[in-house]
Amino acid sequence: MPNLQISSVQPMKQASAKPVQNYNTQHATAPAFTGKTTTDMGVRTSLNTKEEKTEYNYLTKHLDKDGRKLLNMTLKSGILLRNDSNDKSTTLDNLYKMASTPRAEGMNADLLLKHTLRAIADPFTITQRFGDVPAEDKPAVIDNITNNSKNLIDRKVTDIELDDMFSGCCVAASEEFNLATRNPAEFARFAEGFTSPSMSVQKDIKMNSLSDKTLDAIWLLDAFEIPYEAKDFNTAKVTIAPDKNAIIREQIQEHHQDPLERSPIDVLMQSAFMNIGSQQSYNTLDDKRGGKFSNEDKGLVDFEKTFLESVVEDKNVTSVTYQKVDENQRVVGYEADYNTVKNQLLETLNSGNNIIIGYTMTDENNQIEGGHEITIIGAKTDKNGELSFICNDTDDDQSTPIEYPASYLIPKIHHAGIPTDIAEKGMNQTDNWVLGIRDFNNQEKQENKAQ
């Protein structure tokens, strides 16, 4: 099957919102997120130690009235004392570290603290929408993108692109949402690390989160060019960081964020996640990526998304491909029937996992016109027995979930990130990174022969 690069299509700003109007889908009231998963042994909602009380009181002094409400909300919901981070630090520990230790030059610790709290208290506020570049900052940004070109046409083209830029960060924003909802302590640890003077975070991941074979896992780490140290045959320590230009957009958003635009934390998270998937080639300023696995300069392809999920969440994920797409980018069939897809999605939700999916939009001839990544977070059945999926879309200008009838959404799903043990049920599914790497290697061999 040819690689379908559906997560980087430009018209997503319009396309992602259209189904809401045309297919009787609706935005629902956002549930109160507790951050609780099916694997939780219990939820703590009170400060039990002197250290916890000291950290909490320190944070209250660095937050305004709204920020203190968010802090209290995360405490009462159990989010604040969760320790589901890679180093077992709590959400509270990481927020305290953010507020009490130096940040990267020019960053406002109190502002970043509040943005981080808002993201974990209400992950539906996470968005991929870029902020505009203020006039006073444009010359320097254009210099950066054009490598200080003096060519007036190059500079004007870049200027126009900056004014009319749609985000290709739907995969990264979906992963940011997923991390905030499922692992708030790890989200806070990432936010602290990305805003620290090193602007990076280290994470121990299991080799079998990437592949059942250790040598394949190491090959993947090398292929994706992520900095890592193999601690042994079972574990690797990876370094995750935003691209070098992310701080420029972070600073713009600190001082010029408008409603519905990304927060400074969104900027850094999405930059770091784009960097993981694009082989460390992302540029936050123009939202373009290089790398060896995609011919497009926007977004991430499906097996890059799988690598990103596997690293950030340290779990074995398979990107199950459901649609058959021909070389002309036309949907010509399905790899699984409707009930198989439905059952895999429901079993994944019942296991306590969200599902990041890539769906396609087609014309009357099934020609793909665009695609987008969203996250399925739940399911419901109405009084008539009709199943709907509850989803989050980081590009719909809404801070609430959206409901899609299963009969509408399932035929449009090209791929979905499913736990490997569930993905293996009922389908002969090869890890999509294997197919993607194979395609890349074959293409590279053909190019070498032609030279």
Secondary structure, 3 states (H helix, E strand, C coil): CCCCCCCCCCCHHHHCCHHHHHCCCEECCCCCCCCCCCCCCCCCCCCCCHHHHHHHHHHHCCCCHHHHHHHHHHHHHCCCCCCCCCCCCCHHHHHHHHHHCCCCCCCCHHHHHHHHHHHHHCHHHCCCCCCCCCCCCHHHHHHHHCCCCCCHHHHHHHHHHHHCCCCCCHHHHHHHHHHHHHCHHHHHHHHHHHHCCCCCEEEEEEHHHCCCCHHHHHHHHHHCCCCEEECCCCEEEEEECCCCCHHHHHHHHHHHCCCCCCCHHHHHHHHHHHHHHCCCCCECCCCECCCCCCCCCCCCCHHHHHHHHHHHHCCCEEEEECEEECCCCEEEEECCCHHHHHHHHHHHHHCCCCEEEEEEEECCCCEEEEEEEEEEEEEEECCCCCEEEEEECCCCCCCCCEEEEHHHHHHHEEEEEEEHHHHCCCCCCCCHHHHHHHHHHHHHHHHHHHC
